[in-house]
Amino acid sequence: MNRMNSGPGKQDTTAVGTLKGGPLAYQTTLFLVFLAVFILAAFLVPNFITPENLLNVLRQAAPTMIVAAAMTLVITLAGIDLSVGSGLAVVAVLSAMALAAGWPVWLVLPAMAILGVLIGAINGYFISYQGIPAFIVTLAALSILRGLALLLTQGYSIPIDPESPFLALGRGWVLGIPVPVVIAAIAVLAAHGILEWTRFGVYIKGIGSNMEAVRRSGVNVRQVILLVYVLSGLAVAVSGMVTAARLASGSSYTGVGFELQAIAAVIIGGTSLFGGKGSVVGTILGALFLATIGNVLILKGISPFYEQIIGGTVILLAIWLNRRLSGAGSGRGRD
C-alpha cells in the first residue's frame, strides 16, 4: 500500500539488523562516530565547545529533531514523507499571517496544530485508503504546499512583531535551556515511547516488516498508516511554529531541503529505509551529527552550501552501507 519495497516480509536492509549485537551495537557505533566528529570539531574550531555554541547547535537542530522523530515512525512503517519541508513553510507563513491579522497566540497555536494534522491526514488518506504510493502522494503534497506558500506570500517574507509572545517558541528559555530544545525533547520522548513501549509501535514495526501478516491478525492497517502520517503532520506544524518564532517571520522559502535533513537523520540513525526497524535514539544522533557538521562549517567560514553536499553524500553512503551489509552473501547488492 505505502511500501517503498516490493513484497511483504522483505528482509531488513539496515546495519541495525545485520551488525552483530543488533540495534544496541549499531547505536553504540554511531555514538562513537559522533563522539569522534565532536572531538575533531573541538580541535578544529576553538570556540566550538563553549556552552553558548553547544546550546546553539541544539537550538538549530531542534526543528529537524522534531520532524525526524516522527519521520522515524513513517519510515519504520515502510513509508516516506517528502512534504515536511513545504508543510513547514505553510505553517510558518500562516502563523505569521494570523499574528499580523491580530489573532491571539492562544488561538494561533491550536489552529496551526490542526492544520498540520489535516495535512498529515490528507497524505495518510490517499496512501492508506486509496493505495497510492507514499512517494507519489507526498511528492505531490510537496509541490502543492510550496506553491501555496508562494501564493500566500507572493515571494515576500511576513514579519512577526518582535514583542509577540509567540517568539518565545523559538527564542525563549526554560531553566537555562532553549525552548526549541525542550519542545524537541518532548517530541523525541513521545516518538520513542510510541515506537518502543506501545502496541501501536508494535503495529508500526509489523506493518513495515510484513503488512499482510499484520492485516491477517486483525489489525486495521489502514488506520495505523493514517495515524502515523497524522503524527508526522503534527510534528511538521510544531516545527513550523518553532522555526517561524526563531526567525521572527514566515517565508515561502522556509524549509527548502528540510525533508532531506530529516530523512538523512533517520537513515544515519539506522532506521531501515525499507521498514520494519526503527530507532528514535539513533535518529537524534543522526540529527546532531548533521547539526555539528553544519555548525563547524559556519564557524570555519566555509560556505554553508557544502552542508547540502555533505548531507546528500551521507545519505548515499548510508544507503549503500545498509545494502552492502544486508546483501553480503546473498548477491542482492549486484542486482
C-alpha positions, 0 to 999 in steps of 0.5 A, a space after each residue: 500500500 505505502 511500501 517503498 519495497 516490493 513484497 511483504 516480509 522483505 528482509 531488513 536492509 539496515 546495519 541495525 539488523 545485520 551488525 552483530 549485537 543488533 540495534 544496541 551495537 549499531 547505536 553504540 557505533 554511531 555514538 562513537 562516530 559522533 563522539 569522534 566528529 565532536 572531538 575533531 570539531 573541538 580541535 578544529 574550531 576553538 570556540 566550538 565547545 563553549 556552552 553558548 555554541 553547544 546550546 546553539 547547535 541544539 537550538 538549530 537542530 531542534 526543528 529537524 529533531 522534531 520532524 525526524 522523530 516522527 519521520 522515524 515512525 513513517 519510515 519504520 512503517 515502510 513509508 516516506 514523507 517528502 512534504 515536511 519541508 513545504 508543510 513547514 513553510 505553510 505553517 510558518 507563513 500562516 502563523 505569521 499571517 494570523 499574528 499580523 491579522 491580530 489573532 491571539 497566540 492562544 488561538 494561533 497555536 491550536 489552529 496551526 496544530 490542526 492544520 498540520 494534522 489535516 495535512 498529515 491526514 490528507 497524505 495518510 488518506 490517499 496512501 492508506 485508503 486509496 493505495 497510492 504510493 507514499 512517494 507519489 502522494 507526498 511528492 505531490 503534497 510537496 509541490 502543492 504546499 510550496 506553491 501555496 506558500 508562494 501564493 500566500 506570500 507572493 515571494 515576500 517574507 511576513 514579519 512577526 512583531 518582535 514583542 509577540 509572545 509567540 517568539 518565545 517558541 523559538 527564542 525563549 528559555 526554560 531553566 537555562 535551556 532553549 525552548 526549541 530544545 525542550 519542545 524537541 525533547 518532548 517530541 523525541 520522548 513521545 516518538 520513542 515511547 510510541 515506537 518502543 513501549 506501545 502496541 501501536 509501535 508494535 503495529 508500526 514495526 509489523 506493518 513495515 516488516 510484513 503488512 499482510 501478516 499484520 492485516 491477517 491478525 486483525 489489525 486495521 492497517 489502514 488506520 495505523 498508516 493514517 495515524 502515523 502520517 497524522 503524527 508526522 503532520 503534527 510534528 511538521 506544524 510544531 516545527 513550523 511554529 518553532 522555526 517561524 518564532 526563531 526567525 521572527 517571520 514566515 517565508 515561502 522559502 522556509 524549509 527548502 531541503 528540510 525533508 532531506 535533513 530529516 530523512 538523512 537523520 533517520 537513515 544515519 540513525 539506522 532506521 531501515 529505509 525499507 521498514 520494519 526497524 526503527 530507532 528514535 535514539 539513533 535518529 537524534 544522533 543522526 540529527 546532531 551529527 548533521 547539526 555539528 557538521 553544519 555548525 563547524 562549517 559556519 564557524 570555519 567560514 566555509 560556505 554553508 552550501 557544502 552542508 547540502 553536499 555533505 548531507 546528500 553524500 551521507 545519505 548515499 553512503 548510508 544507503 549503500 552501507 545498509 545494502 552492502 551489509 544486508 546483501 553480503 552473501 546473498 548477491 542482492 547488492 549486484 542486482 
